[in-house]
């Protein structure tokens, strides 16, 4: 790409320098093959499916979406696929998800509502599968014979001798089969709604009825002739979708449609009574040779249950119950069975620990982030000892810990047989490094090529611990090329600051935008305060009942502590910017602490938590009917009359996660109070901003706003000089 382009332009064109990176790794059961997705160049969003032969190190492109879809874009995506991509924040196109058998002999994927199957072992072009229009979320049966998928409200199967059939379908417009409901996909990490049995003869399917959920309408004011889009949004304190489960015998020729409960289905269908214990949420499903496990939660999320379901009768037995006075955290990869033993991750005192049948395996100074693989030798996890780093480790069944990656940074792993793919980010190199380690190879680690662009930034970032709570923070100063001088610098806080996300980790990709702002003449401070992950249950649970006080207090405390170690920080000129929870925190800062913050930019902010979804909001603030004070103390609207400083509100009008009503209601309250402010509505933009022109110009608009608000000279954006070589990650 053109290295003379501005940073905002390059970042927008490369989708934050992620295009061209290998992603979505799978390793075959025997360790002989690795599959992954990757686009062809730094500005190409269209991903193809690749296979790596571990023994030879040869990469093969086995599915190129261009010839298959007749183009290089996604013009005809089914609505269900659009929704899934929004839930997982997918900004790519082409093949953005796929499914395969454990041996990686075959894979299936959807393109523009059509299904394709490709032979991974022998090669050859992908073959189209007979499927209904609008096909979505294909899943290959473990025996490799059939493919289950969703089209419209129906769950279907294709690929067998019958040529395809409906597994489950009901009339009406509120019931779907085989799809995850909104809060499962947005908040629980469960993005699917159908699962094959290990022998490939049966399907477990979720029936979702959204009729109890209130209808909200999202309009496009820039196109007044277009009908508003109806979304069923479960706001805090309101009804959730009704979720039921049923097991279907795929070899049964009878019609399986209908919405009955256990015992009322026809031949070939068994209803699973997972919710008979009063459980509100189906958080996870895992069906393996060891059994069918369901992860369920109470409405208040203070109790998590692990159920073992009998697919023959539909009855469920409680294997384990975990309780907590605040909430029980959902951890990726668990629970799961290892033979007859139950593997979980549970909070014990100061640590999130790997447990076997309820007994902790990992030490008290190790925070387990996710479980990736279980075999006879033990469990492969990612975990932290220091909050700003994540490492992969193998934990043996006797509790011995073997760290699999060395060097500071953020590491991930995918494992199969005697092969592992190690994915690493650090502060010393741009992008991700992906390498294969295997007993099948005598040579050192085999790198997987990346086509991602080098951001071309010289980072000037120091990771520090600030204040009495030792808040993990990043102080980003102008680079040497920016020529900021020795004088006082205005300060820009650039946090997320809320649960479930960290901004301060030893990965250079997290600081691209912060460094660009620093090079415009700011000292940028990024702080992970109470509520953010990586420091254990006590630190995270400090925000229970109050998502305003602790998070804002930590930002202010860290700011003052940073000024002690870096005297160039000018505390008379401090601004704050953020998106989503960070947008809420930015608006909160300027409304509640105008003595500290001179200006704020709030992107897609939550302004009234009663307008956000049940699962996220009630976890931290409780049910609004039972704990109304928690909502009152975190509501920004009552603070509107006190606005004294410049505030810019930015919101995508097509956002179905944090709906635009949040910004519009706060803006109305500010106007009624006579408080000037700026609103930047983004027509056609959702909670993401992948549109190149929007993403590029948003940075420039924010810069000009901050320069005006803080009395800085309005100068053309400074750019670091291009490096001597392209330096693409992976070279």
JOURSUL-V710889 format. One record per residue. N is the residue number from 1. RES is the residue in one small letter. SS is DSSP state (alpha for helix, beta for strand, coil for the rest). PSI is psi in whole degrees, 0 to 359 (* if undefined). Layout:
# JOURSUL-V710889
n=N res=RES ss=SS psi=PSI
n=N res=RES ss=SS psi=PSI
This chain:
# JOURSUL-V710889
n=1 res=x ss=coil psi=167
n=2 res=x ss=coil psi=111
n=3 res=x ss=coil psi=352
n=4 res=x ss=coil psi=352
n=5 res=x ss=coil psi=156
n=6 res=x ss=coil psi=158
n=7 res=x ss=alpha psi=313
n=8 res=x ss=alpha psi=322
n=9 res=x ss=alpha psi=314
n=10 res=x ss=alpha psi=320
n=11 res=x ss=alpha psi=322
n=12 res=x ss=alpha psi=315
n=13 res=x ss=alpha psi=330
n=14 res=x ss=coil psi=7
n=15 res=x ss=coil psi=57
n=16 res=x ss=coil psi=37
n=17 res=x ss=coil psi=30
n=18 res=x ss=coil psi=338
n=19 res=x ss=coil psi=137
n=20 res=x ss=coil psi=350
n=21 res=x ss=coil psi=139
n=22 res=x ss=coil psi=147
n=23 res=x ss=beta psi=171
n=24 res=x ss=beta psi=59
n=25 res=x ss=beta psi=144
n=26 res=x ss=beta psi=145
n=27 res=x ss=beta psi=134
n=28 res=x ss=coil psi=157
n=29 res=x ss=coil psi=325
n=30 res=x ss=coil psi=0
n=31 res=x ss=coil psi=9
n=32 res=x ss=coil psi=338
n=33 res=x ss=beta psi=152
n=34 res=x ss=beta psi=133
n=35 res=x ss=beta psi=152
n=36 res=x ss=beta psi=167
n=37 res=x ss=beta psi=147
n=38 res=x ss=beta psi=141
n=39 res=x ss=coil psi=172
n=40 res=x ss=coil psi=341
n=41 res=x ss=coil psi=172
n=42 res=x ss=coil psi=338
n=43 res=x ss=coil psi=15
n=44 res=x ss=coil psi=115
n=45 res=x ss=coil psi=355
n=46 res=x ss=beta psi=113
n=47 res=x ss=beta psi=140
n=48 res=x ss=beta psi=166
n=49 res=x ss=beta psi=129
n=50 res=x ss=beta psi=153
n=51 res=x ss=beta psi=134
n=52 res=x ss=beta psi=125
n=53 res=x ss=beta psi=115
n=54 res=x ss=coil psi=319
n=55 res=x ss=coil psi=318
n=56 res=x ss=coil psi=339
n=57 res=x ss=coil psi=12
n=58 res=x ss=coil psi=130
n=59 res=x ss=beta psi=138
n=60 res=x ss=beta psi=134
n=61 res=x ss=beta psi=110
n=62 res=x ss=beta psi=345
n=63 res=x ss=beta psi=109
n=64 res=x ss=coil psi=116
n=65 res=x ss=alpha psi=340
n=66 res=x ss=alpha psi=298
n=67 res=x ss=alpha psi=330
n=68 res=x ss=alpha psi=318
n=69 res=x ss=alpha psi=355
n=70 res=x ss=coil psi=17
n=71 res=x ss=coil psi=191
n=72 res=x ss=coil psi=15
n=73 res=x ss=coil psi=192
n=74 res=x ss=coil psi=68
n=75 res=x ss=coil psi=339
n=76 res=x ss=coil psi=48
n=77 res=x ss=coil psi=138
n=78 res=x ss=coil psi=152
n=79 res=x ss=alpha psi=324
n=80 res=x ss=alpha psi=324
n=81 res=x ss=alpha psi=322
n=82 res=x ss=alpha psi=317
n=83 res=x ss=alpha psi=318
n=84 res=x ss=alpha psi=317
n=85 res=x ss=alpha psi=324
n=86 res=x ss=alpha psi=321
n=87 res=x ss=alpha psi=323
n=88 res=x ss=coil psi=7
n=89 res=x ss=coil psi=45
n=90 res=x ss=coil psi=123
n=91 res=x ss=coil psi=356
n=92 res=x ss=coil psi=184
n=93 res=x ss=beta psi=187
n=94 res=x ss=beta psi=226
n=95 res=x ss=coil psi=104
n=96 res=x ss=coil psi=355
n=97 res=x ss=coil psi=155
n=98 res=x ss=coil psi=165
n=99 res=x ss=beta psi=153
n=100 res=x ss=beta psi=162
n=101 res=x ss=coil psi=165
n=102 res=x ss=coil psi=332
n=103 res=x ss=coil psi=355
n=104 res=x ss=coil psi=49
n=105 res=x ss=coil psi=336
n=106 res=x ss=beta psi=153
n=107 res=x ss=beta psi=155
n=108 res=x ss=beta psi=152
n=109 res=x ss=beta psi=166
n=110 res=x ss=beta psi=141
n=111 res=x ss=beta psi=119
n=112 res=x ss=coil psi=39
n=113 res=x ss=coil psi=8
n=114 res=x ss=beta psi=152
n=115 res=x ss=beta psi=145
n=116 res=x ss=beta psi=150
n=117 res=x ss=beta psi=140
n=118 res=x ss=beta psi=141
n=119 res=x ss=beta psi=113
n=120 res=x ss=coil psi=333
n=121 res=x ss=coil psi=316
n=122 res=x ss=coil psi=347
n=123 res=x ss=coil psi=198
n=124 res=x ss=coil psi=158
n=125 res=x ss=coil psi=153
n=126 res=x ss=coil psi=147
n=127 res=x ss=beta psi=136
n=128 res=x ss=beta psi=148
n=129 res=x ss=beta psi=141
n=130 res=x ss=coil psi=121
n=131 res=x ss=coil psi=157
n=132 res=x ss=coil psi=154
n=133 res=x ss=coil psi=149
n=134 res=x ss=coil psi=27
n=135 res=x ss=beta psi=142
n=136 res=x ss=beta psi=143
n=137 res=x ss=beta psi=60
n=138 res=x ss=beta psi=142
n=139 res=x ss=beta psi=124
n=140 res=x ss=beta psi=133
n=141 res=x ss=coil psi=149
n=142 res=x ss=coil psi=331
n=143 res=x ss=coil psi=359
n=144 res=x ss=coil psi=11
n=145 res=x ss=coil psi=317
n=146 res=x ss=coil psi=165
n=147 res=x ss=beta psi=125
n=148 res=x ss=beta psi=143
n=149 res=x ss=beta psi=170
n=150 res=x ss=beta psi=138
n=151 res=x ss=beta psi=116
n=152 res=x ss=coil psi=228
n=153 res=x ss=coil psi=1
n=154 res=x ss=beta psi=145
n=155 res=x ss=beta psi=130
n=156 res=x ss=beta psi=165
n=157 res=x ss=beta psi=139
n=158 res=x ss=beta psi=173
n=159 res=x ss=coil psi=349
n=160 res=x ss=coil psi=187
n=161 res=x ss=coil psi=340
n=162 res=x ss=coil psi=343
n=163 res=x ss=coil psi=2
n=164 res=x ss=coil psi=150
n=165 res=x ss=beta psi=163
n=166 res=x ss=beta psi=129
n=167 res=x ss=beta psi=315
n=168 res=x ss=beta psi=134
n=169 res=x ss=coil psi=144
n=170 res=x ss=coil psi=150
n=171 res=x ss=coil psi=162
n=172 res=x ss=coil psi=171
n=173 res=x ss=coil psi=14
n=174 res=x ss=coil psi=354
n=175 res=x ss=beta psi=129
n=176 res=x ss=beta psi=154
n=177 res=x ss=beta psi=134
n=178 res=x ss=coil psi=9
n=179 res=x ss=coil psi=143
n=180 res=x ss=coil psi=143
n=181 res=x ss=coil psi=168
n=182 res=x ss=alpha psi=305
n=183 res=x ss=alpha psi=332
n=184 res=x ss=alpha psi=316
n=185 res=x ss=alpha psi=322
n=186 res=x ss=alpha psi=322
n=187 res=x ss=alpha psi=334
n=188 res=x ss=alpha psi=348
n=189 res=x ss=coil psi=9
n=190 res=x ss=coil psi=104
n=191 res=x ss=coil psi=6
n=192 res=x ss=coil psi=164
n=193 res=x ss=coil psi=15
n=194 res=x ss=beta psi=146
n=195 res=x ss=beta psi=135
n=196 res=x ss=beta psi=149
n=197 res=x ss=coil psi=158
n=198 res=x ss=coil psi=332
n=199 res=x ss=coil psi=359
n=200 res=x ss=coil psi=15
n=201 res=x ss=coil psi=344
n=202 res=x ss=beta psi=158
n=203 res=x ss=beta psi=133
n=204 res=x ss=beta psi=129
n=205 res=x ss=beta psi=143
n=206 res=x ss=beta psi=131
n=207 res=x ss=beta psi=118
n=208 res=x ss=beta psi=122
n=209 res=x ss=beta psi=113
n=210 res=x ss=coil psi=8
n=211 res=x ss=coil psi=328
n=212 res=x ss=coil psi=347
n=213 res=x ss=coil psi=137
n=214 res=x ss=coil psi=144
n=215 res=x ss=beta psi=128
n=216 res=x ss=beta psi=159
n=217 res=x ss=beta psi=128
n=218 res=x ss=beta psi=114
n=219 res=x ss=coil psi=163
n=220 res=x ss=coil psi=96
n=221 res=x ss=coil psi=339
n=222 res=x ss=coil psi=349
n=223 res=x ss=coil psi=76
n=224 res=x ss=coil psi=345
n=225 res=x ss=coil psi=355
n=226 res=x ss=coil psi=134
n=227 res=x ss=coil psi=143
n=228 res=x ss=coil psi=154
n=229 res=x ss=beta psi=130
n=230 res=x ss=beta psi=130
n=231 res=x ss=beta psi=141
n=232 res=x ss=beta psi=106
n=233 res=x ss=coil psi=118
n=234 res=x ss=coil psi=84
n=235 res=x ss=beta psi=157
n=236 res=x ss=coil psi=132
n=237 res=x ss=coil psi=355
n=238 res=x ss=coil psi=180
n=239 res=x ss=coil psi=143
n=240 res=x ss=coil psi=167
n=241 res=x ss=coil psi=149
n=242 res=x ss=beta psi=124
n=243 res=x ss=beta psi=125
n=244 res=x ss=beta psi=163
n=245 res=x ss=beta psi=146
n=246 res=x ss=beta psi=146
n=247 res=x ss=beta psi=130
n=248 res=x ss=beta psi=135
n=249 res=x ss=beta psi=112
n=250 res=x ss=coil psi=337
n=251 res=x ss=coil psi=357
n=252 res=x ss=coil psi=128
n=253 res=x ss=coil psi=351
n=254 res=x ss=coil psi=163
n=255 res=x ss=coil psi=129
n=256 res=x ss=coil psi=6
n=257 res=x ss=coil psi=160
n=258 res=x ss=coil psi=157
n=259 res=x ss=coil psi=27
n=260 res=x ss=coil psi=167
n=261 res=x ss=coil psi=183
n=262 res=x ss=coil psi=132
n=263 res=x ss=coil psi=346
n=264 res=x ss=coil psi=352
n=265 res=x ss=coil psi=164
n=266 res=x ss=coil psi=184
n=267 res=x ss=coil psi=139
n=268 res=x ss=coil psi=0
n=269 res=x ss=beta psi=134
n=270 res=x ss=beta psi=120
n=271 res=x ss=beta psi=137
n=272 res=x ss=beta psi=122
n=273 res=x ss=coil psi=58
n=274 res=x ss=coil psi=332
n=275 res=x ss=coil psi=10
n=276 res=x ss=coil psi=343
n=277 res=x ss=coil psi=9
n=278 res=x ss=coil psi=14
n=279 res=x ss=coil psi=140
n=280 res=x ss=coil psi=322
n=281 res=x ss=beta psi=135
n=282 res=x ss=beta psi=103
n=283 res=x ss=beta psi=336
n=284 res=x ss=beta psi=156
n=285 res=x ss=beta psi=136
n=286 res=x ss=beta psi=118
n=287 res=x ss=beta psi=108
n=288 res=x ss=beta psi=180
n=289 res=x ss=coil psi=338
n=290 res=x ss=coil psi=349
n=291 res=x ss=beta psi=175
n=292 res=x ss=beta psi=115
n=293 res=x ss=beta psi=139
n=294 res=x ss=beta psi=135
n=295 res=x ss=beta psi=124
n=296 res=x ss=beta psi=158
n=297 res=x ss=beta psi=150
n=298 res=x ss=coil psi=165
n=299 res=x ss=coil psi=321
n=300 res=x ss=coil psi=357
n=301 res=x ss=coil psi=18
n=302 res=x ss=coil psi=352
n=303 res=x ss=beta psi=129
n=304 res=x ss=beta psi=134
n=305 res=x ss=beta psi=143
n=306 res=x ss=beta psi=114
n=307 res=x ss=beta psi=139
n=308 res=x ss=beta psi=118
n=309 res=x ss=beta psi=141
n=310 res=x ss=coil psi=109
n=311 res=x ss=coil psi=345
n=312 res=x ss=coil psi=328
n=313 res=x ss=coil psi=340
n=314 res=x ss=coil psi=359
n=315 res=x ss=coil psi=153
n=316 res=x ss=beta psi=142
n=317 res=x ss=beta psi=132
n=318 res=x ss=beta psi=115
n=319 res=x ss=beta psi=322
n=320 res=x ss=beta psi=143
n=321 res=x ss=beta psi=131
n=322 res=x ss=beta psi=130
n=323 res=x ss=beta psi=157
n=324 res=x ss=coil psi=145
n=325 res=x ss=coil psi=338
n=326 res=x ss=coil psi=290
n=327 res=x ss=coil psi=161
n=328 res=x ss=coil psi=124
n=329 res=x ss=coil psi=141
n=330 res=x ss=coil psi=128
n=331 res=x ss=coil psi=128
n=332 res=x ss=beta psi=138
n=333 res=x ss=coil psi=352
n=334 res=x ss=coil psi=160
n=335 res=x ss=coil psi=160
n=336 res=x ss=beta psi=158
n=337 res=x ss=beta psi=140
n=338 res=x ss=beta psi=90
n=339 res=x ss=coil psi=238
n=340 res=x ss=coil psi=1
n=341 res=x ss=beta psi=144
n=342 res=x ss=beta psi=123
n=343 res=x ss=beta psi=125
n=344 res=x ss=beta psi=169
n=345 res=x ss=beta psi=123
n=346 res=x ss=beta psi=150
n=347 res=x ss=beta psi=123
n=348 res=x ss=beta psi=106
n=349 res=x ss=coil psi=249
n=350 res=x ss=coil psi=4
n=351 res=x ss=beta psi=152
n=352 res=x ss=beta psi=111
n=353 res=x ss=beta psi=144
n=354 res=x ss=beta psi=131
n=355 res=x ss=beta psi=148
n=356 res=x ss=beta psi=116
n=357 res=x ss=coil psi=39
n=358 res=x ss=coil psi=353
n=359 res=x ss=beta psi=130
n=360 res=x ss=beta psi=136
n=361 res=x ss=coil psi=324
n=362 res=x ss=coil psi=158
n=363 res=x ss=coil psi=171
n=364 res=x ss=coil psi=347
n=365 res=x ss=coil psi=15
n=366 res=x ss=coil psi=119
n=367 res=x ss=beta psi=108
n=368 res=x ss=beta psi=128
n=369 res=x ss=beta psi=320
n=370 res=x ss=beta psi=156
n=371 res=x ss=beta psi=131
n=372 res=x ss=beta psi=335
n=373 res=x ss=beta psi=143
n=374 res=x ss=beta psi=132
n=375 res=x ss=beta psi=191
n=376 res=x ss=coil psi=333
n=377 res=x ss=coil psi=341
n=378 res=x ss=beta psi=212
n=379 res=x ss=beta psi=133
n=380 res=x ss=beta psi=125
n=381 res=x ss=beta psi=166
n=382 res=x ss=beta psi=142
n=383 res=x ss=beta psi=166
n=384 res=x ss=beta psi=142
n=385 res=x ss=coil psi=317
n=386 res=x ss=coil psi=135
n=387 res=x ss=coil psi=328
n=388 res=x ss=coil psi=3
n=389 res=x ss=coil psi=151
n=390 res=x ss=beta psi=131
n=391 res=x ss=beta psi=156
n=392 res=x ss=beta psi=144
n=393 res=x ss=beta psi=150
n=394 res=x ss=beta psi=125
n=395 res=x ss=beta psi=116
n=396 res=x ss=beta psi=168
n=397 res=x ss=coil psi=346
n=398 res=x ss=coil psi=5
n=399 res=x ss=coil psi=358
n=400 res=x ss=coil psi=137
n=401 res=x ss=beta psi=126
n=402 res=x ss=beta psi=113
n=403 res=x ss=beta psi=132
n=404 res=x ss=coil psi=346
n=405 res=x ss=coil psi=141
n=406 res=x ss=coil psi=162
n=407 res=x ss=coil psi=143
n=408 res=x ss=coil psi=144
n=409 res=x ss=coil psi=196
n=410 res=x ss=beta psi=117
n=411 res=x ss=beta psi=145
n=412 res=x ss=beta psi=175
n=413 res=x ss=beta psi=148
n=414 res=x ss=beta psi=134
n=415 res=x ss=beta psi=144
n=416 res=x ss=beta psi=126
n=417 res=x ss=coil psi=232
n=418 res=x ss=coil psi=22
n=419 res=x ss=beta psi=142
n=420 res=x ss=beta psi=140
n=421 res=x ss=beta psi=123
n=422 res=x ss=beta psi=127
n=423 res=x ss=beta psi=123
n=424 res=x ss=beta psi=140
n=425 res=x ss=beta psi=149
n=426 res=x ss=coil psi=179
n=427 res=x ss=coil psi=353
n=428 res=x ss=coil psi=354
n=429 res=x ss=coil psi=148
n=430 res=x ss=coil psi=150
n=431 res=x ss=coil psi=195
n=432 res=x ss=coil psi=145
n=433 res=x ss=beta psi=127
n=434 res=x ss=beta psi=125
n=435 res=x ss=beta psi=145
n=436 res=x ss=beta psi=130
n=437 res=x ss=beta psi=130
n=438 res=x ss=beta psi=145
n=439 res=x ss=coil psi=348
n=440 res=x ss=coil psi=351
n=441 res=x ss=coil psi=139
n=442 res=x ss=coil psi=337
n=443 res=x ss=coil psi=167
n=444 res=x ss=coil psi=186
n=445 res=x ss=coil psi=137
n=446 res=x ss=beta psi=112
n=447 res=x ss=beta psi=146
n=448 res=x ss=coil psi=124
n=449 res=x ss=coil psi=142
n=450 res=x ss=coil psi=142
n=451 res=x ss=coil psi=11
n=452 res=x ss=coil psi=151
n=453 res=x ss=coil psi=149
n=454 res=x ss=coil psi=126
n=455 res=x ss=coil psi=340
n=456 res=x ss=coil psi=22
n=457 res=x ss=coil psi=141
n=458 res=x ss=coil psi=103
n=459 res=x ss=coil psi=142
n=460 res=x ss=coil psi=74
n=461 res=x ss=beta psi=133
n=462 res=x ss=beta psi=123
n=463 res=x ss=beta psi=123
n=464 res=x ss=beta psi=164
n=465 res=x ss=beta psi=127
n=466 res=x ss=beta psi=142
n=467 res=x ss=coil psi=181
n=468 res=x ss=coil psi=331
n=469 res=x ss=coil psi=6
n=470 res=x ss=coil psi=54
n=471 res=x ss=beta psi=123
n=472 res=x ss=beta psi=122
n=473 res=x ss=beta psi=160
n=474 res=x ss=beta psi=125
n=475 res=x ss=beta psi=115
n=476 res=x ss=beta psi=116
n=477 res=x ss=coil psi=160
n=478 res=x ss=coil psi=143
n=479 res=x ss=coil psi=166
n=480 res=x ss=alpha psi=326
n=481 res=x ss=alpha psi=342
n=482 res=x ss=alpha psi=343
n=483 res=x ss=coil psi=55
n=484 res=x ss=coil psi=343
n=485 res=x ss=coil psi=188
n=486 res=x ss=coil psi=0
n=487 res=x ss=coil psi=174
n=488 res=x ss=coil psi=145
n=489 res=x ss=beta psi=133
n=490 res=x ss=beta psi=151
n=491 res=x ss=beta psi=136
n=492 res=x ss=beta psi=115
n=493 res=x ss=beta psi=135
n=494 res=x ss=coil psi=61
n=495 res=x ss=coil psi=166
n=496 res=x ss=coil psi=299
n=497 res=x ss=coil psi=1
n=498 res=x ss=coil psi=181
n=499 res=x ss=coil psi=151
n=500 res=x ss=coil psi=9
n=501 res=x ss=coil psi=141
n=502 res=x ss=coil psi=136
n=503 res=x ss=coil psi=342
n=504 res=x ss=coil psi=95
n=505 res=x ss=coil psi=159
n=506 res=x ss=coil psi=69
n=507 res=x ss=coil psi=117
n=508 res=x ss=alpha psi=334
n=509 res=x ss=alpha psi=337
n=510 res=x ss=alpha psi=349
n=511 res=x ss=alpha psi=13
n=512 res=x ss=alpha psi=306
n=513 res=x ss=alpha psi=320
n=514 res=x ss=alpha psi=320
n=515 res=x ss=alpha psi=321
n=516 res=x ss=alpha psi=316
n=517 res=x ss=alpha psi=320
n=518 res=x ss=alpha psi=320
n=519 res=x ss=alpha psi=349
n=520 res=x ss=coil psi=3
n=521 res=x ss=coil psi=16
n=522 res=x ss=beta psi=156
n=523 res=x ss=beta psi=121
n=524 res=x ss=beta psi=132
n=525 res=x ss=beta psi=126
n=526 res=x ss=beta psi=125
n=527 res=x ss=beta psi=131
n=528 res=x ss=beta psi=102
n=529 res=x ss=coil psi=191
n=530 res=x ss=coil psi=141
n=531 res=x ss=coil psi=335
n=532 res=x ss=coil psi=154
n=533 res=x ss=coil psi=171
n=534 res=x ss=coil psi=346
n=535 res=x ss=coil psi=7
n=536 res=x ss=coil psi=167
n=537 res=x ss=alpha psi=320
n=538 res=x ss=alpha psi=316
n=539 res=x ss=alpha psi=319
n=540 res=x ss=alpha psi=319
n=541 res=x ss=alpha psi=359
n=542 res=x ss=coil psi=346
n=543 res=x ss=coil psi=2
n=544 res=x ss=coil psi=122
n=545 res=x ss=coil psi=351
n=546 res=x ss=coil psi=99
n=547 res=x ss=coil psi=7
n=548 res=x ss=coil psi=300
n=549 res=x ss=alpha psi=300
n=550 res=x ss=alpha psi=319
n=551 res=x ss=alpha psi=321
n=552 res=x ss=alpha psi=319
n=553 res=x ss=alpha psi=320
n=554 res=x ss=alpha psi=324
n=555 res=x ss=alpha psi=317
n=556 res=x ss=alpha psi=316
n=557 res=x ss=alpha psi=316
n=558 res=x ss=alpha psi=322
n=559 res=x ss=alpha psi=312
n=560 res=x ss=alpha psi=322
n=561 res=x ss=alpha psi=325
n=562 res=x ss=alpha psi=326
n=563 res=x ss=alpha psi=339
n=564 res=x ss=alpha psi=319
n=565 res=x ss=alpha psi=343
n=566 res=x ss=coil psi=94
n=567 res=x ss=coil psi=349
n=568 res=x ss=coil psi=352
n=569 res=x ss=beta psi=125
n=570 res=x ss=beta psi=101
n=571 res=x ss=beta psi=0
n=572 res=x ss=beta psi=353
n=573 res=x ss=beta psi=86
n=574 res=x ss=beta psi=131
n=575 res=x ss=beta psi=166
n=576 res=x ss=beta psi=138
n=577 res=x ss=beta psi=155
n=578 res=x ss=beta psi=168
n=579 res=x ss=beta psi=143
n=580 res=x ss=coil psi=240
n=581 res=x ss=alpha psi=324
n=582 res=x ss=alpha psi=327
n=583 res=x ss=alpha psi=319
n=584 res=x ss=alpha psi=314
n=585 res=x ss=alpha psi=322
n=586 res=x ss=alpha psi=313
n=587 res=x ss=alpha psi=319
n=588 res=x ss=alpha psi=317
n=589 res=x ss=alpha psi=311
n=590 res=x ss=alpha psi=334
n=591 res=x ss=alpha psi=320
n=592 res=x ss=alpha psi=331
n=593 res=x ss=coil psi=64
n=594 res=x ss=coil psi=347
n=595 res=x ss=coil psi=341
n=596 res=x ss=coil psi=313
n=597 res=x ss=coil psi=124
n=598 res=x ss=coil psi=343
n=599 res=x ss=beta psi=158
n=600 res=x ss=beta psi=147
n=601 res=x ss=beta psi=117
n=602 res=x ss=beta psi=108
n=603 res=x ss=beta psi=129
n=604 res=x ss=coil psi=51
n=605 res=x ss=coil psi=144
n=606 res=x ss=coil psi=128
n=607 res=x ss=coil psi=335
n=608 res=x ss=coil psi=112
n=609 res=x ss=alpha psi=347
n=610 res=x ss=alpha psi=347
n=611 res=x ss=alpha psi=3
n=612 res=x ss=coil psi=172
n=613 res=x ss=beta psi=163
n=614 res=x ss=alpha psi=307
n=615 res=x ss=alpha psi=314
n=616 res=x ss=alpha psi=307
n=617 res=x ss=alpha psi=315
n=618 res=x ss=alpha psi=337
n=619 res=x ss=alpha psi=320
n=620 res=x ss=alpha psi=328
n=621 res=x ss=alpha psi=355
n=622 res=x ss=coil psi=181
n=623 res=x ss=coil psi=132
n=624 res=x ss=coil psi=334
n=625 res=x ss=coil psi=336
n=626 res=x ss=coil psi=330
n=627 res=x ss=coil psi=62
n=628 res=x ss=alpha psi=332
n=629 res=x ss=alpha psi=329
n=630 res=x ss=alpha psi=325
n=631 res=x ss=alpha psi=324
n=632 res=x ss=alpha psi=320
n=633 res=x ss=alpha psi=344
n=634 res=x ss=alpha psi=0
n=635 res=x ss=coil psi=129
n=636 res=x ss=coil psi=336
n=637 res=x ss=alpha psi=316
n=638 res=x ss=alpha psi=342
n=639 res=x ss=alpha psi=352
n=640 res=x ss=alpha psi=317
n=641 res=x ss=alpha psi=343
n=642 res=x ss=alpha psi=5
n=643 res=x ss=coil psi=124
n=644 res=x ss=coil psi=348
n=645 res=x ss=coil psi=161
n=646 res=x ss=beta psi=132
n=647 res=x ss=beta psi=126
n=648 res=x ss=beta psi=126
n=649 res=x ss=beta psi=128
n=650 res=x ss=beta psi=133
n=651 res=x ss=beta psi=135
n=652 res=x ss=beta psi=127
n=653 res=x ss=coil psi=347
n=654 res=x ss=coil psi=11
n=655 res=x ss=coil psi=121
n=656 res=x ss=coil psi=9
n=657 res=x ss=coil psi=292
n=658 res=x ss=coil psi=96
n=659 res=x ss=coil psi=156
n=660 res=x ss=coil psi=343
n=661 res=x ss=alpha psi=331
n=662 res=x ss=alpha psi=307
n=663 res=x ss=alpha psi=318
n=664 res=x ss=alpha psi=323
n=665 res=x ss=alpha psi=319
n=666 res=x ss=alpha psi=319
n=667 res=x ss=alpha psi=319
n=668 res=x ss=alpha psi=317
n=669 res=x ss=alpha psi=322
n=670 res=x ss=alpha psi=319
n=671 res=x ss=alpha psi=316
n=672 res=x ss=alpha psi=331
n=673 res=x ss=coil psi=359
n=674 res=x ss=coil psi=30
n=675 res=x ss=coil psi=114
n=676 res=x ss=coil psi=144
n=677 res=x ss=coil psi=172
n=678 res=x ss=beta psi=134
n=679 res=x ss=beta psi=128
n=680 res=x ss=beta psi=96
n=681 res=x ss=beta psi=139
n=682 res=x ss=beta psi=101
n=683 res=x ss=coil psi=134
n=684 res=x ss=coil psi=7
n=685 res=x ss=coil psi=137
n=686 res=x ss=coil psi=205
n=687 res=x ss=coil psi=340
n=688 res=x ss=coil psi=164
n=689 res=x ss=coil psi=67
n=690 res=x ss=coil psi=347
n=691 res=x ss=coil psi=127
n=692 res=x ss=alpha psi=311
n=693 res=x ss=alpha psi=321
n=694 res=x ss=alpha psi=311
n=695 res=x ss=alpha psi=320
n=696 res=x ss=alpha psi=308
n=697 res=x ss=alpha psi=339
n=698 res=x ss=alpha psi=319
n=699 res=x ss=alpha psi=317
n=700 res=x ss=alpha psi=322
n=701 res=x ss=alpha psi=319
n=702 res=x ss=alpha psi=319
n=703 res=x ss=alpha psi=313
n=704 res=x ss=alpha psi=320
n=705 res=x ss=alpha psi=315
n=706 res=x ss=alpha psi=320
n=707 res=x ss=alpha psi=317
n=708 res=x ss=alpha psi=314
n=709 res=x ss=alpha psi=327
n=710 res=x ss=coil psi=7
n=711 res=x ss=coil psi=31
n=712 res=x ss=coil psi=154
n=713 res=x ss=coil psi=136
n=714 res=x ss=coil psi=101
n=715 res=x ss=coil psi=158
n=716 res=x ss=coil psi=144
n=717 res=x ss=coil psi=134
n=718 res=x ss=coil psi=143
n=719 res=x ss=coil psi=138
n=720 res=x ss=coil psi=143
n=721 res=x ss=coil psi=146
n=722 res=x ss=coil psi=148
n=723 res=x ss=coil psi=170
n=724 res=x ss=coil psi=342
n=725 res=x ss=coil psi=161
n=726 res=x ss=coil psi=318
n=727 res=x ss=coil psi=36
n=728 res=x ss=coil psi=141
n=729 res=x ss=coil psi=135
n=730 res=x ss=coil psi=343
n=731 res=x ss=coil psi=*
